[in-house]
Amino acid sequence: MHPAQVAQRFREYFGVEPRLFSAPGRVNLIGEHTDYNDGFVMPAAIGCRTHVAISSRTDGKLMIRSQQAPEPFEVDLERLPARGLGQWSDYVLGVAVMLIQRRYSLRGANILVDGEVPIGAGLSSSAALEVASALAFLSLNEESLPLPEIAKLCQKAENAFVGARVGIMDQFVSCLGKAGHALLLDCRSLDWRLVPFPDSVRLVICNTMVRHELSTGEYNRRREQCDEGVRLLSKKYPEIRALRDVSVEQLEGSRSLLPEAVYKRCAHIVGENLRVLDAEVALAAGDLNGFGELMRQSHQSLRDLYEVSCEELDIMVESAEGLPGCWGGRMTGGGFGGCTVNLVSAESAKAFAEQIAARYHARTKIHPDIYIGSPVDGVHAELDAVPQAR
């Protein structure tokens, strides 16, 4: 829905003018599962956005509605839950709770959410909702926070309130993404830099339309295995605080100390961090063949070492191989379903989308959703949602 339409629907629901904010989803070009290991990632913000419209209330209540959910949610600010309730509104409530914990004065609010980011596709619909909600809440008191601080606050909302042990990447790029650029982020220091993305290239994101139920438990299990690797390796190398600190030589020289599954998880993270840094060099030099090869290596590592791919993701990656204009592709997101991302020439993107969809359907009988786009800007106020003329 266009921002002006969101504003109009807000007026119909609440009878007042809103302020309107939007934040993008993201696709991760390379650097998967490295963020919670203090490593490097290279995401880009994408054109699917989540819009949050807001106005103040005088009764101390939050009245939250969504275009994607039939029932509104109402809660008194004095009675906010300490933990999530297992509902979509948790992502909004969690941000409110974290702002209050930081001593920001929240007032009652009417809130309308309209999400364009596909839910469950691994494109960070939750981070987009959190980030847009944070700016919306702050706007009611004309307050602000630096964007990196908003990213950290929203990550904490998802960790501590919603209960998902996510890293910082999703919220960070939703805040600081920039049109025409990928973003390279050091997840330990939060140092970041923008890497120009060629105008002649498109990101073609292919949604497998599957999400396997074991994804959440397996995600947490991978984190535990990485933590176990750090615990065991740090006995030999006390300077190691995270897998980010482990060299290939240290890992291979200590293989006998690690259970096989733990070794494989560590090997993916160590190799993936190196691939991200190599990918930055390749993209900055315009070496799209090199970048594409690193994407292929990343997928193979996620499939064979981290073991978070699935049949449908592998078929989608295989379906891209050999198609004209495609430099490379990989699964993106947590795994066990969701999307792949492909680097495709702009002139070939439409034909590529049609061909990969046909190939995937022929093997799975599933019709995938395909998104063609380029990197976009991060969160902002929507200036084009002008107040209705009176």
C-alpha positions in Angstrom: 0.0 0.0 0.0 1.3 3.5 -0.9 2.1 5.7 2.1 -0.7 8.1 1.2 -3.1 5.2 1.3 -1.8 4.1 4.7 -2.4 7.6 6.0 -5.9 7.7 4.5 -6.8 4.3 6.1 -5.4 5.7 9.4 -7.8 8.7 9.2 -10.7 6.3 8.6 -9.8 4.2 11.7 -8.8 6.9 14.1 -10.2 10.2 12.8 -7.0 12.1 13.2 -3.9 12.9 11.1 -0.9 10.5 11.5 2.8 10.8 11.3 4.1 8.1 9.0 7.4 6.2 9.0 8.7 3.4 6.9 11.6 1.0 7.2 12.8 -1.6 4.6 13.4 -5.3 4.8 16.8 -6.5 3.8 18.5 -9.2 1.8 21.9 -10.4 2.9 24.3 -10.6 0.0 26.9 -12.6 1.9 27.8 -13.3 5.5 25.2 -15.7 6.9 25.1 -16.6 10.6 28.3 -14.5 11.2 26.5 -11.6 12.9 25.9 -13.4 16.3 29.5 -14.6 16.1 30.9 -11.0 16.1 31.7 -11.3 12.4 31.2 -9.5 9.2 28.0 -9.2 7.0 27.1 -7.5 3.8 23.3 -6.8 3.6 21.4 -4.4 1.5 18.0 -2.7 2.2 15.3 -3.7 -0.3 12.3 -2.0 -1.7 9.7 -4.0 0.4 8.9 -1.7 3.3 6.9 -1.7 6.5 4.9 1.5 7.2 3.9 2.6 10.7 1.4 5.5 11.1 1.0 7.0 14.5 -0.8 9.7 16.5 -0.9 10.5 20.2 -3.7 9.5 22.6 -4.6 11.1 25.9 -5.7 8.0 27.8 -2.4 6.3 28.1 -3.3 3.4 25.8 -1.6 1.9 22.8 -4.2 1.0 20.1 -2.4 -1.0 17.5 -3.9 -2.1 14.2 -2.4 -3.9 11.2 -3.6 -4.2 7.6 -2.4 -7.8 7.8 -4.3 -8.8 10.9 -8.0 -8.7 11.5 -8.2 -7.8 15.2 -6.8 -4.6 16.8 -4.6 -4.9 19.9 -5.1 -2.6 22.9 -2.9 -2.3 26.0 -2.5 0.3 28.8 1.0 1.8 28.9 0.9 1.2 32.7 0.3 -2.5 32.2 2.8 -3.4 29.4 3.8 -7.1 29.6 7.4 -8.0 30.6 7.6 -10.6 27.8 6.1 -11.1 24.4 2.6 -12.6 24.1 3.4 -14.6 20.9 1.5 -12.1 18.7 2.6 -9.9 15.8 2.2 -6.9 18.0 5.1 -8.1 20.2 7.5 -6.3 17.8 5.8 -3.0 18.5 5.3 -3.6 22.2 8.9 -4.7 22.6 10.2 -1.4 21.2 7.9 0.5 23.6 9.2 -1.5 26.5 12.8 -0.9 25.6 12.2 2.9 25.2 10.6 3.0 28.6 13.6 1.1 30.1 15.8 3.8 28.6 13.8 6.5 30.4 12.0 7.8 27.4 8.6 9.1 28.2 6.0 7.3 26.1 2.5 8.6 25.7 -0.6 6.7 24.5 -0.8 6.2 20.7 -2.9 5.1 17.8 -0.8 2.9 15.5 -1.5 1.4 12.1 1.0 -1.0 10.5 1.1 -2.0 6.9 3.8 -4.5 5.9 5.0 -5.1 2.4 7.9 -7.3 3.6 6.9 -11.0 3.2 6.6 -12.7 6.6 8.6 -15.8 7.0 10.7 -15.3 3.9 13.9 -14.4 5.7 13.8 -10.8 4.6 13.5 -9.3 8.1 9.9 -8.2 8.3 10.3 -8.1 12.1 13.3 -5.7 12.0 11.5 -3.4 9.6 8.5 -3.2 11.9 10.7 -2.6 15.0 12.7 0.2 13.4 9.7 2.0 11.9 8.0 1.7 15.3 10.9 3.2 17.2 11.0 6.3 15.0 7.3 6.6 15.3 7.3 6.4 19.1 10.1 8.9 19.4 8.4 11.4 17.1 5.4 11.8 19.5 7.7 13.7 21.9 9.9 15.2 19.2 12.8 13.0 20.5 15.5 11.2 18.5 18.2 8.6 18.9 21.2 8.1 16.6 20.3 5.4 14.1 23.0 2.9 15.4 21.4 3.2 18.8 17.9 2.6 17.4 19.3 -0.5 15.8 20.7 -1.7 19.1 17.4 -0.9 20.9 15.4 -2.8 18.4 17.7 -5.8 18.5 17.3 -5.8 22.3 13.5 -5.7 21.9 13.7 -8.9 19.7 16.2 -10.6 22.0 14.8 -9.7 25.4 11.0 -9.2 24.8 10.2 -11.3 21.7 12.7 -14.0 22.7 14.5 -14.4 19.4 18.3 -14.5 19.7 19.0 -12.4 16.5 22.1 -10.6 15.8 22.4 -6.9 15.0 22.5 -7.0 11.1 18.8 -6.8 10.3 18.0 -3.8 12.4 21.2 -2.1 11.5 20.7 -2.2 7.7 17.0 -1.3 8.1 18.3 1.9 9.8 21.4 2.7 7.8 20.9 1.2 4.3 21.5 3.5 1.4 20.2 3.4 -2.1 22.7 2.1 -4.6 24.9 0.6 -1.9 25.5 -2.6 0.0 26.5 -2.2 3.6 29.5 -3.9 5.1 29.1 -4.2 8.9 31.5 -5.3 11.6 29.1 -6.8 14.1 31.5 -6.5 17.0 32.5 -2.9 16.7 29.5 -1.7 14.6 31.9 0.0 12.3 30.3 0.1 8.9 31.0 1.3 5.4 28.9 1.6 2.2 30.0 -0.4 -0.8 28.7 1.0 -4.2 26.4 -1.4 -6.0 26.5 -1.2 -9.8 23.5 0.4 -11.5 23.7 -2.3 -14.2 23.0 -5.1 -11.7 19.8 -6.2 -10.0 19.1 -8.3 -7.0 16.7 -11.0 -7.9 15.2 -12.5 -4.7 13.5 -15.8 -5.1 11.0 -17.0 -2.4 10.8 -20.8 -2.2 7.4 -20.3 -0.5 8.4 -22.9 2.2 9.4 -22.4 5.8 10.2 -25.7 7.7 9.0 -25.8 11.2 12.3 -26.8 12.8 13.9 -23.5 11.8 13.7 -21.7 15.2 15.0 -24.6 17.3 17.8 -25.4 14.8 18.8 -21.7 14.7 19.2 -21.7 18.5 21.0 -25.0 18.3 23.5 -23.5 15.8 24.2 -20.7 18.2 24.9 -23.1 21.0 27.3 -25.1 18.8 29.2 -21.9 18.0 29.4 -21.0 21.7 30.7 -24.5 22.4 33.4 -24.1 19.7 34.5 -20.8 21.3 34.6 -22.5 24.8 36.8 -25.4 23.5 39.1 -23.3 21.3 39.7 -20.7 23.9 41.2 -23.3 26.2 44.1 -23.5 23.7 43.9 -19.9 22.5 42.8 -17.7 25.5 42.5 -14.6 23.2 39.5 -16.1 21.4 36.2 -14.4 22.5 34.1 -15.3 19.5 34.5 -17.3 16.3 35.4 -14.0 14.7 38.8 -14.3 16.4 39.6 -17.8 15.0 41.9 -18.2 12.1 41.8 -21.0 9.6 45.1 -22.3 10.9 43.9 -22.3 14.5 40.7 -24.1 13.6 42.4 -26.8 11.5 45.1 -27.3 14.1 42.5 -27.8 16.8 40.1 -30.1 14.9 40.7 -33.0 17.2 39.5 -30.9 20.2 36.1 -30.4 18.6 33.1 -32.7 18.1 32.5 -33.1 14.4 29.3 -31.1 14.3 30.9 -28.2 16.2 33.9 -28.3 13.9 31.7 -28.0 10.9 29.8 -25.0 12.3 33.0 -23.3 13.2 34.5 -24.0 9.8 31.5 -22.3 8.1 31.8 -19.2 10.3 35.6 -18.8 9.9 35.3 -19.3 6.1 32.3 -17.0 5.7 34.0 -14.1 7.5 36.8 -14.3 5.0 34.3 -14.5 2.1 32.6 -11.3 3.2 35.9 -9.4 3.2 36.8 -10.8 -0.2 33.4 -9.9 -1.5 33.8 -6.3 -0.5 37.0 -6.1 -2.5 35.4 -7.8 -5.5 32.3 -5.6 -5.5 34.3 -2.4 -5.1 36.5 -3.5 -8.1 33.4 -4.4 -10.2 34.5 -8.1 -10.2 31.0 -9.6 -10.5 32.3 -13.0 -11.5 34.4 -13.1 -8.4 31.5 -11.9 -6.2 29.2 -14.5 -7.7 31.7 -17.3 -7.1 31.9 -16.2 -3.4 28.1 -16.5 -3.2 28.2 -20.0 -4.6 30.9 -21.0 -2.0 28.8 -19.4 0.7 25.8 -21.5 -0.2 27.8 -24.7 -0.4 29.2 -24.0 3.1 25.7 -23.3 4.5 24.4 -26.5 3.0 27.3 -28.8 3.9 28.9 -27.3 7.0 26.3 -25.2 8.7 23.5 -27.5 7.5 20.8 -24.9 7.4 19.7 -25.3 3.8 16.8 -27.5 2.6 15.8 -29.3 -0.6 13.8 -26.3 -1.9 16.6 -23.8 -1.3 19.1 -26.1 -3.0 16.8 -26.5 -6.0 16.3 -22.8 -6.3 20.1 -22.2 -6.3 20.6 -24.9 -8.8 17.8 -23.5 -11.0 19.8 -20.2 -11.4 22.9 -21.8 -12.6 23.6 -21.2 -16.3 20.9 -18.7 -16.9 22.0 -15.7 -19.0 23.1 -12.6 -17.0 23.4 -14.4 -13.6 26.8 -14.1 -11.8 25.8 -16.2 -8.8 23.3 -16.9 -6.1 22.9 -18.4 -2.6 20.4 -18.9 0.1 19.9 -15.9 2.3 18.5 -15.6 5.8 18.4 -18.1 8.6 17.7 -21.1 6.4 15.3 -24.1 6.2 13.3 -22.2 3.6 12.8 -18.6 2.7 14.7 -17.0 -0.1 17.7 -17.1 -2.4 19.4 -13.9 -3.7 20.9 -13.7 -7.1 23.2 -11.2 -8.8 21.8 -10.6 -12.3 22.4 -8.0 -15.0 19.6 -5.5 -15.3 18.9 -6.3 -18.9 18.5 -10.0 -18.1 16.6 -9.7 -14.8 13.1 -10.1 -16.1 13.9 -13.1 -18.3 15.9 -14.6 -15.4 12.9 -14.3 -13.1 10.6 -16.0 -15.6 13.1 -18.8 -16.3 14.1 -19.6 -12.7 10.4 -19.6 -11.7 9.7 -22.1 -14.4 12.6 -24.3 -13.5 11.7 -24.3 -9.8 8.1 -25.1 -10.5 9.0 -28.0 -12.8 10.9 -29.6 -10.0 8.8 -28.7 -6.9 5.3 -27.9 -8.3 5.5 -24.7 -6.2 5.0 -21.3 -7.8 7.7 -19.0 -6.3 7.4 -15.3 -5.7 10.2 -13.3 -7.4 11.3 -9.8 -6.5 13.6 -7.7 -8.7 15.2 -4.7 -7.2 18.2 -2.6 -6.2 19.4 -1.4 -2.7 17.2 1.3 -1.2 17.4 3.8 1.6 16.8 2.9 5.3 14.2 4.1 7.7 12.7 7.6 7.2 9.7 9.7 7.7 7.3 9.6 4.7 7.1 13.1 3.5 4.8 12.3 0.6 2.0 11.2 2.8 0.6 14.7 3.0 -2.3 15.6 5.4 -5.7 15.4 3.8 -6.9 18.8 2.6 -9.6 20.3 4.9 
